[in-house]
Amino acid sequence: MSFQNYFLILLGMGLVTYLPRLLPLFFLSQRQLPRWLIDWLELIPVAILAALLAPSLILDDVNKLDLLRPEFWVAIPTFLFAIRTKSLGGTVLVGMGLYWLVGMV
């Protein structure tokens, strides 16, 4: 591939990455959104994170439910710590420490 092809691919990837972010910002920045829509939109990151994490916490390698996985049991106190303290750094340290302790057993 030539430099021009790489450049066009890179330009296209940048366009499809930033255009979906720019368009809502451009069109919605001057409008007042209803409170229910703002509340609903705030739930999207939590829902995405839950959808990404849940399968790795409760499913084994053959996609069967396995509630004895150490990741699942470490996630419970880590989640409770996160809710109580709302500290991202502390939550990461608690999760890593608990996972290390479970690995020692």
A tleap script that builds the chain and sets N, CA, C and O, in Angstrom:
source leaprc.protein.ff14SB
mol = sequence {
  NMET SER PHE GLN ASN TYR PHE LEU ILE LEU
  LEU GLY MET GLY LEU VAL THR TYR LEU PRO
  ARG LEU LEU PRO LEU PHE PHE LEU SER GLN
  ARG GLN LEU PRO ARG TRP LEU ILE ASP TRP
  LEU GLU LEU ILE PRO VAL ALA ILE LEU ALA
  ALA LEU LEU ALA PRO SER LEU ILE LEU ASP
  ASP VAL ASN LYS LEU ASP LEU LEU ARG PRO
  GLU PHE TRP VAL ALA ILE PRO THR PHE LEU
  PHE ALA ILE ARG THR LYS SER LEU GLY GLY
  THR VAL LEU VAL GLY MET GLY LEU TYR TRP
  LEU VAL GLY MET CVAL
}
set mol.1.N position { 0.843 -1.186 0.000 }
set mol.1.CA position { 0.000 0.000 0.000 }
set mol.1.C position { 0.883 1.242 0.000 }
set mol.1.O position { 1.959 1.264 0.597 }
set mol.2.N position { 0.419 2.232 -0.657 }
set mol.2.CA position { 1.177 3.475 -0.746 }
set mol.2.C position { 0.857 4.375 0.448 }
set mol.2.O position { -0.080 4.139 1.211 }
set mol.3.N position { 1.667 5.398 0.568 }
set mol.3.CA position { 1.456 6.370 1.641 }
set mol.3.C position { 0.076 7.022 1.511 }
set mol.3.O position { -0.599 7.277 2.509 }
set mol.4.N position { -0.328 7.287 0.270 }
set mol.4.CA position { -1.624 7.924 0.051 }
set mol.4.C position { -2.764 7.037 0.538 }
set mol.4.O position { -3.725 7.539 1.120 }
set mol.5.N position { -2.676 5.727 0.312 }
set mol.5.CA position { -3.712 4.810 0.793 }
set mol.5.C position { -3.765 4.794 2.315 }
set mol.5.O position { -4.847 4.844 2.898 }
set mol.6.N position { -2.601 4.725 2.964 }
set mol.6.CA position { -2.562 4.759 4.420 }
set mol.6.C position { -3.145 6.062 4.951 }
set mol.6.O position { -3.888 6.069 5.932 }
set mol.7.N position { -2.805 7.150 4.300 }
set mol.7.CA position { -3.309 8.445 4.732 }
set mol.7.C position { -4.824 8.518 4.606 }
set mol.7.O position { -5.493 9.025 5.506 }
set mol.8.N position { -5.371 8.023 3.508 }
set mol.8.CA position { -6.818 8.027 3.316 }
set mol.8.C position { -7.517 7.125 4.334 }
set mol.8.O position { -8.582 7.475 4.842 }
set mol.9.N position { -6.929 5.976 4.631 }
set mol.9.CA position { -7.501 5.090 5.650 }
set mol.9.C position { -7.493 5.773 7.010 }
set mol.9.O position { -8.482 5.728 7.741 }
set mol.10.N position { -6.380 6.402 7.344 }
set mol.10.CA position { -6.273 7.103 8.619 }
set mol.10.C position { -7.269 8.255 8.688 }
set mol.10.O position { -7.899 8.467 9.724 }
set mol.11.N position { -7.416 8.987 7.613 }
set mol.11.CA position { -8.381 10.079 7.560 }
set mol.11.C position { -9.811 9.552 7.703 }
set mol.11.O position { -10.624 10.148 8.410 }
set mol.12.N position { -10.117 8.451 7.043 }
set mol.12.CA position { -11.443 7.853 7.154 }
set mol.12.C position { -11.731 7.360 8.561 }
set mol.12.O position { -12.841 7.533 9.063 }
set mol.13.N position { -10.735 6.742 9.208 }
set mol.13.CA position { -10.937 6.273 10.585 }
set mol.13.C position { -11.173 7.444 11.527 }
set mol.13.O position { -12.000 7.360 12.435 }
set mol.14.N position { -10.446 8.536 11.311 }
set mol.14.CA position { -10.666 9.725 12.135 }
set mol.14.C position { -12.049 10.300 11.932 }
set mol.14.O position { -12.696 10.739 12.882 }
set mol.15.N position { -12.502 10.295 10.686 }
set mol.15.CA position { -13.826 10.822 10.377 }
set mol.15.C position { -14.938 10.005 11.031 }
set mol.15.O position { -15.850 10.571 11.635 }
set mol.16.N position { -14.866 8.674 10.915 }
set mol.16.CA position { -15.926 7.851 11.513 }
set mol.16.C position { -15.819 7.799 13.030 }
set mol.16.O position { -16.773 7.403 13.701 }
set mol.17.N position { -14.679 8.191 13.581 }
set mol.17.CA position { -14.547 8.242 15.041 }
set mol.17.C position { -15.127 9.539 15.597 }
set mol.17.O position { -15.847 9.514 16.595 }
set mol.18.N position { -14.831 10.643 14.979 }
set mol.18.CA position { -15.215 11.930 15.547 }
set mol.18.C position { -16.538 12.483 15.030 }
set mol.18.O position { -17.160 13.302 15.707 }
set mol.19.N position { -16.979 12.063 13.865 }
set mol.19.CA position { -18.252 12.561 13.344 }
set mol.19.C position { -19.442 12.202 14.232 }
set mol.19.O position { -20.286 13.067 14.470 }
set mol.20.N position { -19.555 10.953 14.742 }
set mol.20.CA position { -20.681 10.666 15.647 }
set mol.20.C position { -20.618 11.438 16.959 }
set mol.20.O position { -21.636 11.571 17.639 }
set mol.21.N position { -19.463 11.941 17.322 }
set mol.21.CA position { -19.359 12.754 18.538 }
set mol.21.C position { -19.637 14.221 18.246 }
set mol.21.O position { -20.203 14.935 19.074 }
set mol.22.N position { -19.233 14.660 17.063 }
set mol.22.CA position { -19.374 16.064 16.716 }
set mol.22.C position { -20.807 16.432 16.352 }
set mol.22.O position { -21.276 17.504 16.733 }
set mol.23.N position { -21.501 15.584 15.638 }
set mol.23.CA position { -22.854 15.920 15.180 }
set mol.23.C position { -23.825 16.181 16.331 }
set mol.23.O position { -24.501 17.210 16.314 }
set mol.24.N position { -23.928 15.292 17.340 }
set mol.24.CA position { -24.838 15.624 18.454 }
set mol.24.C position { -24.409 16.886 19.195 }
set mol.24.O position { -25.253 17.682 19.609 }
set mol.25.N position { -23.115 17.069 19.362 }
set mol.25.CA position { -22.639 18.274 20.035 }
set mol.25.C position { -23.008 19.521 19.242 }
set mol.25.O position { -23.428 20.528 19.813 }
set mol.26.N position { -22.851 19.451 17.946 }
set mol.26.CA position { -23.166 20.595 17.081 }
set mol.26.C position { -24.653 20.906 17.078 }
set mol.26.O position { -25.041 22.070 17.177 }
set mol.27.N position { -25.493 19.878 16.965 }
set mol.27.CA position { -26.931 20.112 16.837 }
set mol.27.C position { -27.647 20.300 18.179 }
set mol.27.O position { -28.686 20.958 18.229 }
set mol.28.N position { -27.117 19.744 19.249 }
set mol.28.CA position { -27.825 19.810 20.525 }
set mol.28.C position { -27.256 20.827 21.501 }
set mol.28.O position { -27.833 21.039 22.567 }
set mol.29.N position { -26.140 21.460 21.162 }
set mol.29.CA position { -25.516 22.376 22.118 }
set mol.29.C position { -26.347 23.634 22.348 }
set mol.29.O position { -26.240 24.250 23.409 }
set mol.30.N position { -27.156 24.022 21.399 }
set mol.30.CA position { -27.962 25.231 21.534 }
set mol.30.C position { -29.398 24.948 21.985 }
set mol.30.O position { -30.218 25.863 22.060 }
set mol.31.N position { -29.696 23.699 22.278 }
set mol.31.CA position { -31.067 23.343 22.664 }
set mol.31.C position { -31.110 22.924 24.134 }
set mol.31.O position { -30.135 22.416 24.687 }
set mol.32.N position { -32.259 23.153 24.738 }
set mol.32.CA position { -32.484 22.698 26.105 }
set mol.32.C position { -33.167 21.330 26.046 }
set mol.32.O position { -34.293 21.215 25.563 }
set mol.33.N position { -32.485 20.300 26.537 }
set mol.33.CA position { -33.047 18.954 26.523 }
set mol.33.C position { -33.954 18.760 27.728 }
set mol.33.O position { -33.700 19.332 28.788 }
set mol.34.N position { -35.006 17.965 27.583 }
set mol.34.CA position { -35.872 17.692 28.734 }
set mol.34.C position { -35.106 16.932 29.825 }
set mol.34.O position { -34.189 16.161 29.542 }
set mol.35.N position { -35.500 17.168 31.049 }
set mol.35.CA position { -34.799 16.557 32.191 }
set mol.35.C position { -34.849 15.034 32.118 }
set mol.35.O position { -33.863 14.385 32.468 }
set mol.36.N position { -35.955 14.438 31.681 }
set mol.36.CA position { -36.062 12.979 31.616 }
set mol.36.C position { -35.064 12.417 30.613 }
set mol.36.O position { -34.542 11.321 30.818 }
set mol.37.N position { -34.787 13.145 29.530 }
set mol.37.CA position { -33.823 12.674 28.537 }
set mol.37.C position { -32.403 12.748 29.083 }
set mol.37.O position { -31.601 11.843 28.854 }
set mol.38.N position { -32.095 13.802 29.792 }
set mol.38.CA position { -30.774 13.933 30.411 }
set mol.38.C position { -30.564 12.823 31.431 }
set mol.38.O position { -29.496 12.213 31.470 }
set mol.39.N position { -31.582 12.553 32.266 }
set mol.39.CA position { -31.478 11.469 33.241 }
set mol.39.C position { -31.273 10.124 32.547 }
set mol.39.O position { -30.484 9.299 33.008 }
set mol.40.N position { -31.971 9.907 31.456 }
set mol.40.CA position { -31.858 8.653 30.718 }
set mol.40.C position { -30.475 8.520 30.087 }
set mol.40.O position { -29.876 7.446 30.129 }
set mol.41.N position { -29.971 9.589 29.513 }
set mol.41.CA position { -28.656 9.558 28.874 }
set mol.41.C position { -27.534 9.314 29.877 }
set mol.41.O position { -26.511 8.724 29.530 }
set mol.42.N position { -27.716 9.762 31.114 }
set mol.42.CA position { -26.700 9.538 32.144 }
set mol.42.C position { -26.580 8.070 32.526 }
set mol.42.O position { -25.560 7.666 33.085 }
set mol.43.N position { -27.593 7.266 32.240 }
set mol.43.CA position { -27.547 5.838 32.567 }
set mol.43.C position { -26.812 5.003 31.521 }
set mol.43.O position { -26.467 3.852 31.786 }
set mol.44.N position { -26.574 5.555 30.360 }
set mol.44.CA position { -25.962 4.788 29.277 }
set mol.44.C position { -24.560 4.272 29.631 }
set mol.44.O position { -24.300 3.093 29.392 }
set mol.45.N position { -23.635 5.080 30.189 }
set mol.45.CA position { -22.317 4.534 30.515 }
set mol.45.C position { -22.372 3.383 31.523 }
set mol.45.O position { -21.614 2.419 31.409 }
set mol.46.N position { -23.261 3.483 32.499 }
set mol.46.CA position { -23.392 2.411 33.490 }
set mol.46.C position { -23.904 1.136 32.827 }
set mol.46.O position { -23.425 0.041 33.123 }
set mol.47.N position { -24.866 1.279 31.944 }
set mol.47.CA position { -25.423 0.111 31.252 }
set mol.47.C position { -24.375 -0.547 30.354 }
set mol.47.O position { -24.302 -1.774 30.284 }
set mol.48.N position { -23.579 0.249 29.680 }
set mol.48.CA position { -22.530 -0.308 28.817 }
set mol.48.C position { -21.486 -1.029 29.651 }
set mol.48.O position { -21.058 -2.127 29.294 }
set mol.49.N position { -21.072 -0.430 30.754 }
set mol.49.CA position { -20.081 -1.072 31.620 }
set mol.49.C position { -20.617 -2.381 32.185 }
set mol.49.O position { -19.891 -3.373 32.232 }
set mol.50.N position { -21.860 -2.399 32.609 }
set mol.50.CA position { -22.460 -3.627 33.122 }
set mol.50.C position { -22.537 -4.696 32.044 }
set mol.50.O position { -22.278 -5.870 32.311 }
set mol.51.N position { -22.893 -4.298 30.829 }
set mol.51.CA position { -22.982 -5.263 29.736 }
set mol.51.C position { -21.619 -5.835 29.376 }
set mol.51.O position { -21.526 -6.987 28.952 }
set mol.52.N position { -20.570 -5.052 29.536 }
set mol.52.CA position { -19.224 -5.544 29.238 }
set mol.52.C position { -18.667 -6.425 30.359 }
set mol.52.O position { -17.968 -7.404 30.096 }
set mol.53.N position { -18.977 -6.075 31.602 }
set mol.53.CA position { -18.398 -6.798 32.742 }
set mol.53.C position { -19.147 -8.062 33.129 }
set mol.53.O position { -18.522 -9.060 33.489 }
set mol.54.N position { -20.456 -8.042 33.063 }
set mol.54.CA position { -21.254 -9.159 33.569 }
set mol.54.C position { -20.878 -10.510 32.956 }
set mol.54.O position { -20.716 -11.472 33.707 }
set mol.55.N position { -20.733 -10.631 31.647 }
set mol.55.CA position { -20.382 -11.954 31.114 }
set mol.55.C position { -19.038 -12.476 31.621 }
set mol.55.O position { -18.902 -13.673 31.874 }
set mol.56.N position { -18.052 -11.607 31.772 }
set mol.56.CA position { -16.752 -12.075 32.234 }
set mol.56.C position { -16.759 -12.429 33.721 }
set mol.56.O position { -15.886 -13.155 34.194 }
set mol.57.N position { -17.747 -11.915 34.454 }
set mol.57.CA position { -17.814 -12.215 35.886 }
set mol.57.C position { -18.596 -13.487 36.183 }
set mol.57.O position { -18.282 -14.177 37.153 }
set mol.58.N position { -19.599 -13.819 35.385 }
set mol.58.CA position { -20.480 -14.930 35.758 }
set mol.58.C position { -20.498 -16.084 34.766 }
set mol.58.O position { -21.137 -17.103 35.031 }
set mol.59.N position { -19.815 -15.956 33.628 }
set mol.59.CA position { -19.804 -17.042 32.651 }
set mol.59.C position { -18.414 -17.664 32.573 }
set mol.59.O position { -17.401 -16.966 32.629 }
set mol.60.N position { -18.387 -18.999 32.442 }
set mol.60.CA position { -17.098 -19.664 32.303 }
set mol.60.C position { -16.673 -19.682 30.834 }
set mol.60.O position { -17.258 -18.988 30.003 }
set mol.61.N position { -15.650 -20.480 30.524 }
set mol.61.CA position { -15.081 -20.483 29.175 }
set mol.61.C position { -16.030 -21.016 28.115 }
set mol.61.O position { -15.885 -20.678 26.940 }
set mol.62.N position { -16.988 -21.832 28.497 }
set mol.62.CA position { -17.943 -22.383 27.526 }
set mol.62.C position { -19.299 -21.690 27.645 }
set mol.62.O position { -20.316 -22.243 27.226 }
set mol.63.N position { -19.320 -20.483 28.214 }
set mol.63.CA position { -20.517 -19.646 28.349 }
set mol.63.C position { -21.619 -20.296 29.178 }
set mol.63.O position { -22.802 -20.147 28.870 }
set mol.64.N position { -21.236 -21.010 30.221 }
set mol.64.CA position { -22.201 -21.528 31.181 }
set mol.64.C position { -22.097 -20.718 32.461 }
set mol.64.O position { -21.022 -20.243 32.829 }
set mol.65.N position { -23.227 -20.569 33.131 }
set mol.65.CA position { -23.272 -19.800 34.369 }
set mol.65.C position { -22.400 -20.463 35.426 }
set mol.65.O position { -22.547 -21.651 35.714 }
set mol.66.N position { -21.485 -19.677 36.002 }
set mol.66.CA position { -20.579 -20.184 37.026 }
set mol.66.C position { -20.432 -19.112 38.102 }
set mol.66.O position { -19.641 -18.180 37.960 }
set mol.67.N position { -21.207 -19.256 39.182 }
set mol.67.CA position { -21.168 -18.266 40.256 }
set mol.67.C position { -20.043 -18.514 41.250 }
set mol.67.O position { -19.933 -17.799 42.246 }
set mol.68.N position { -19.211 -19.507 40.998 }
set mol.68.CA position { -18.077 -19.774 41.884 }
set mol.68.C position { -16.779 -19.170 41.349 }
set mol.68.O position { -15.710 -19.402 41.914 }
set mol.69.N position { -16.862 -18.414 40.289 }
set mol.69.CA position { -15.665 -17.772 39.728 }
set mol.69.C position { -15.117 -16.758 40.734 }
set mol.69.O position { -15.886 -16.005 41.332 }
set mol.70.N position { -13.812 -16.732 40.922 }
set mol.70.CA position { -13.244 -15.758 41.872 }
set mol.70.C position { -13.490 -14.310 41.435 }
set mol.70.O position { -13.621 -13.422 42.278 }
set mol.71.N position { -13.551 -14.074 40.140 }
set mol.71.CA position { -13.815 -12.714 39.662 }
set mol.71.C position { -15.165 -12.201 40.159 }
set mol.71.O position { -15.301 -11.028 40.507 }
set mol.72.N position { -16.152 -13.078 40.189 }
set mol.72.CA position { -17.485 -12.693 40.655 }
set mol.72.C position { -17.454 -12.326 42.127 }
set mol.72.O position { -18.020 -11.309 42.528 }
set mol.73.N position { -16.794 -13.148 42.937 }
set mol.73.CA position { -16.772 -12.908 44.378 }
set mol.73.C position { -15.903 -11.706 44.744 }
set mol.73.O position { -16.161 -11.048 45.752 }
set mol.74.N position { -14.897 -11.416 43.959 }
set mol.74.CA position { -14.081 -10.223 44.195 }
set mol.74.C position { -14.855 -8.971 43.782 }
set mol.74.O position { -14.701 -7.915 44.395 }
set mol.75.N position { -15.675 -9.086 42.759 }
set mol.75.CA position { -16.418 -7.923 42.259 }
set mol.75.C position { -17.448 -7.420 43.267 }
set mol.75.O position { -17.739 -6.224 43.302 }
set mol.76.N position { -17.998 -8.302 44.078 }
set mol.76.CA position { -19.054 -7.890 45.021 }
set mol.76.C position { -18.527 -6.894 46.058 }
set mol.76.O position { -19.079 -5.798 46.163 }
set mol.77.N position { -17.474 -7.229 46.837 }
set mol.77.CA position { -16.993 -6.221 47.794 }
set mol.77.C position { -16.373 -4.994 47.112 }
set mol.77.O position { -16.417 -3.890 47.654 }
set mol.78.N position { -15.803 -5.193 45.936 }
set mol.78.CA position { -15.265 -4.050 45.198 }
set mol.78.C position { -16.387 -3.098 44.803 }
set mol.78.O position { -16.240 -1.882 44.922 }
set mol.79.N position { -17.502 -3.642 44.336 }
set mol.79.CA position { -18.658 -2.830 43.963 }
set mol.79.C position { -19.212 -2.096 45.183 }
set mol.79.O position { -19.548 -0.915 45.092 }
set mol.80.N position { -19.310 -2.778 46.312 }
set mol.80.CA position { -19.801 -2.136 47.530 }
set mol.80.C position { -18.874 -1.010 47.980 }
set mol.80.O position { -19.334 0.041 48.426 }
set mol.81.N position { -17.559 -1.239 47.860 }
set mol.81.CA position { -16.597 -0.188 48.190 }
set mol.81.C position { -16.778 1.014 47.264 }
set mol.81.O position { -16.722 2.160 47.710 }
set mol.82.N position { -16.993 0.751 45.986 }
set mol.82.CA position { -17.168 1.837 45.018 }
set mol.82.C position { -18.418 2.650 45.321 }
set mol.82.O position { -18.401 3.878 45.226 }
set mol.83.N position { -19.491 1.977 45.682 }
set mol.83.CA position { -20.730 2.686 46.000 }
set mol.83.C position { -20.555 3.549 47.244 }
set mol.83.O position { -21.023 4.687 47.295 }
set mol.84.N position { -19.884 3.001 48.234 }
set mol.84.CA position { -19.746 3.719 49.502 }
set mol.84.C position { -18.796 4.911 49.408 }
set mol.84.O position { -19.083 5.980 49.947 }
set mol.85.N position { -17.656 4.727 48.717 }
set mol.85.CA position { -16.638 5.780 48.713 }
set mol.85.C position { -16.661 6.660 47.477 }
set mol.85.O position { -16.221 7.808 47.526 }
set mol.86.N position { -17.170 6.134 46.364 }
set mol.86.CA position { -17.153 6.845 45.084 }
set mol.86.C position { -15.736 7.273 44.697 }
set mol.86.O position { -15.538 8.322 44.083 }
set mol.87.N position { -14.762 6.451 45.063 }
set mol.87.CA position { -13.365 6.718 44.765 }
set mol.87.C position { -12.885 5.736 43.696 }
set mol.87.O position { -12.806 4.533 43.942 }
set mol.88.N position { -12.569 6.250 42.519 }
set mol.88.CA position { -12.125 5.380 41.437 }
set mol.88.C position { -10.789 4.728 41.769 }
set mol.88.O position { -10.624 3.521 41.593 }
set mol.89.N position { -9.842 5.515 42.245 }
set mol.89.CA position { -8.530 4.968 42.590 }
set mol.89.C position { -8.619 3.937 43.698 }
set mol.89.O position { -7.998 2.878 43.615 }
set mol.90.N position { -9.387 4.239 44.734 }
set mol.90.CA position { -9.556 3.290 45.832 }
set mol.90.C position { -10.235 2.016 45.382 }
set mol.90.O position { -9.880 0.925 45.827 }
set mol.91.N position { -11.215 2.151 44.500 }
set mol.91.CA position { -11.925 0.983 43.989 }
set mol.91.C position { -10.989 0.085 43.196 }
set mol.91.O position { -11.033 -1.138 43.332 }
set mol.92.N position { -10.146 0.682 42.373 }
set mol.92.CA position { -9.178 -0.104 41.592 }
set mol.92.C position { -8.213 -0.813 42.532 }
set mol.92.O position { -7.922 -1.995 42.344 }
set mol.93.N position { -7.721 -0.114 43.529 }
set mol.93.CA position { -6.776 -0.735 44.471 }
set mol.93.C position { -7.440 -1.859 45.274 }
set mol.93.O position { -6.840 -2.915 45.470 }
set mol.94.N position { -8.650 -1.639 45.729 }
set mol.94.CA position { -9.362 -2.676 46.478 }
set mol.94.C position { -9.607 -3.891 45.587 }
set mol.94.O position { -9.374 -5.024 46.009 }
set mol.95.N position { -10.070 -3.668 44.373 }
set mol.95.CA position { -10.321 -4.773 43.450 }
set mol.95.C position { -9.061 -5.558 43.139 }
set mol.95.O position { -9.077 -6.789 43.146 }
set mol.96.N position { -7.971 -4.855 42.867 }
set mol.96.CA position { -6.708 -5.541 42.567 }
set mol.96.C position { -6.188 -6.287 43.786 }
set mol.96.O position { -5.695 -7.408 43.668 }
set mol.97.N position { -6.296 -5.670 44.949 }
set mol.97.CA position { -5.832 -6.330 46.168 }
set mol.97.C position { -6.635 -7.576 46.499 }
set mol.97.O position { -6.071 -8.607 46.866 }
set mol.98.N position { -7.956 -7.477 46.370 }
set mol.98.CA position { -8.792 -8.640 46.648 }
set mol.98.C position { -8.544 -9.751 45.634 }
set mol.98.O position { -8.525 -10.928 45.993 }
set mol.99.N position { -8.357 -9.386 44.387 }
set mol.99.CA position { -8.086 -10.405 43.358 }
set mol.99.C position { -6.743 -11.068 43.627 }
set mol.99.O position { -6.595 -12.276 43.441 }
set mol.100.N position { -5.774 -10.288 44.061 }
set mol.100.CA position { -4.465 -10.868 44.421 }
set mol.100.C position { -4.601 -11.807 45.619 }
set mol.100.O position { -4.009 -12.886 45.625 }
set mol.101.N position { -5.376 -11.407 46.638 }
set mol.101.CA position { -5.580 -12.272 47.809 }
set mol.101.C position { -6.282 -13.565 47.438 }
set mol.101.O position { -5.907 -14.631 47.927 }
set mol.102.N position { -7.300 -13.492 46.575 }
set mol.102.CA position { -8.009 -14.699 46.150 }
set mol.102.C position { -7.077 -15.610 45.376 }
set mol.102.O position { -7.168 -16.832 45.486 }
set mol.103.N position { -6.184 -15.028 44.596 }
set mol.103.CA position { -5.208 -15.822 43.861 }
set mol.103.C position { -4.200 -16.508 44.761 }
set mol.103.O position { -3.628 -17.530 44.383 }
set mol.104.N position { -3.977 -15.964 45.940 }
set mol.104.CA position { -3.027 -16.557 46.895 }
set mol.104.C position { -3.626 -17.784 47.579 }
set mol.104.O position { -2.896 -18.656 48.050 }
set mol.105.N position { -4.952 -17.848 47.630 }
set mol.105.CA position { -5.623 -18.940 48.341 }
set mol.105.C position { -5.661 -20.184 47.503 }
set mol.105.O position { -6.188 -21.207 47.940 }
savepdb mol mol.pdb
quit
